[in-house]
Amino acid sequence: MSFSRLQLQFVKLSRLSIAATQSRFHANSAFIAKSKEITKQIQQTQQNRLCHCRSRNKVSNNIDNNMLKYLNQSEAINVDLELFNEYKFSVDQLMELAGLSCAHAIAKCFPADRFGRVLVCCGPGNNGGDGLVCARHLALMGYLPVLYYPKPTPKPLYENLAHQCKRMEIESISECPSVALAAECYDLIVDALFGFSFKPPVRADFVPVVELLQQTKLPIASTAWTYPAAGMWRRAS
Ligand SMILES: NC(=O)C1=CN([C@@H]2O[C@H](COP(=O)(O)OP(=O)(O)OC[C@H]3O[C@@H](n4cnc5c(N)ncnc54)[C@H](O)[C@@H]3O)[C@@H](O)[C@H]2O)[C@@H](O)CC1
């Protein structure tokens, strides 16, 4: 091959090599740009998460700062009516949510390793239903709940909830324990007796359990409403 043809060949190869270098350069620049974009997205996500945590801490601090509002009886009734009518929740849904959230609150405040044996006192109404749901979830969380449900309501909603507890082999007692016996057998009492439909005075069936709640030294977690003298209703913690 003559010298000039060799030179020509060499020039061609050099051009090809330059073109290859340029395309590699462009590819690298694109890669760097993409990496920068992804890094920015990651930083933004982290920032959002941080903001979310900050706002959640702010909310929980607000709650810690007694920002909790107590509802009076009519407000509580209206909240339920709004949930039923505006948002079309069924009573089963609300009862399941109420019972589950009570079980979570109990697990947060009264850990199962120290407060495992729980006496769950259920009333005859929806609040009692919340208690049956709470007992079922506590059993799934490693607690040993025992039901005291002195006046089961003969309606499918309550019968089904009681049946679910039975199938989960949650013990049920028919006699209300004395203060001394309760102190011996349980670490915690759940008061799921009455909600906002309570009308004093307490009827005979529930006098022993109300007296137990009044006299026991055991911690009481209440899904129920208490009716302080002031006539204000509040959802006890
Ligand atoms: N948001 C939720 O998750 C839900 C909450 N629910 C709660 O359920 C409650 C409303 O349910 P209810 O209207 O069934 O009311 P209660 O749970 O207060 O129960 C009323 C029952 O207690 C009986 N009772 C009333 N006064 C009594 C007394 N002095 N002695 C003995 N028995 C007495 C009544 O005859 C009735 O059977 C509210 O507290 C509400 O918070 C339910 O609405 C279910 C859903």
The ligand as a Gaussian input file, in Angstrom:
#p B3LYP/6-31G(d) Opt

LIG

0 1
 N      -66.832000       5.776000      66.204000
 C      -66.831000       4.482000      66.481000
 O      -65.882000       3.787000      66.309000
 C      -68.009000       3.921000      67.091000
 C      -68.278000       4.291000      68.355000
 N      -69.315000       3.832000      68.968000
 C      -69.490000       4.120000      70.392000
 O      -70.620000       3.524000      70.897000
 C      -71.288000       4.439000      71.735000
 C      -72.664000       4.616000      71.261000
 O      -73.222000       3.335000      71.311000
 P      -74.636000       3.150000      72.025000
 O      -75.574000       4.189000      71.554000
 O      -74.998000       1.716000      71.891000
 O      -74.378000       3.552000      73.529000
 P      -73.609000       2.826000      74.700000
 O      -72.433000       2.110000      74.223000
 O      -73.479000       3.870000      75.718000
 O      -74.602000       1.691000      75.253000
 C      -75.937000       1.964000      75.442000
 C      -76.507000       0.707000      76.104000
 O      -76.307000       0.853000      77.517000
 C      -77.566000       0.723000      78.175000
 N      -77.584000       1.658000      79.280000
 C      -77.745000       2.995000      79.213000
 N      -77.716000       3.531000      80.455000
 C      -77.518000       2.498000      81.309000
 C      -77.396000       2.405000      82.724000
 N      -77.519000       3.496000      83.508000
 N      -77.172000       1.183000      83.275000
 C      -77.073000       0.084000      82.499000
 N      -77.201000       0.096000      81.137000
 C      -77.418000       1.303000      80.574000
 C      -78.607000       1.071000      77.123000
 O      -79.796000       0.378000      77.386000
 C      -77.952000       0.568000      75.838000
 O      -78.242000      -0.803000      75.653000
 C      -70.613000       5.735000      71.687000
 O      -69.876000       5.882000      72.869000
 C      -69.666000       5.609000      70.525000
 O      -68.436000       6.178000      70.875000
 C      -70.289000       3.163000      68.204000
 O      -71.029000       4.113000      67.517000
 C      -69.673000       2.229000      67.243000
 C      -68.775000       2.959000      66.365000

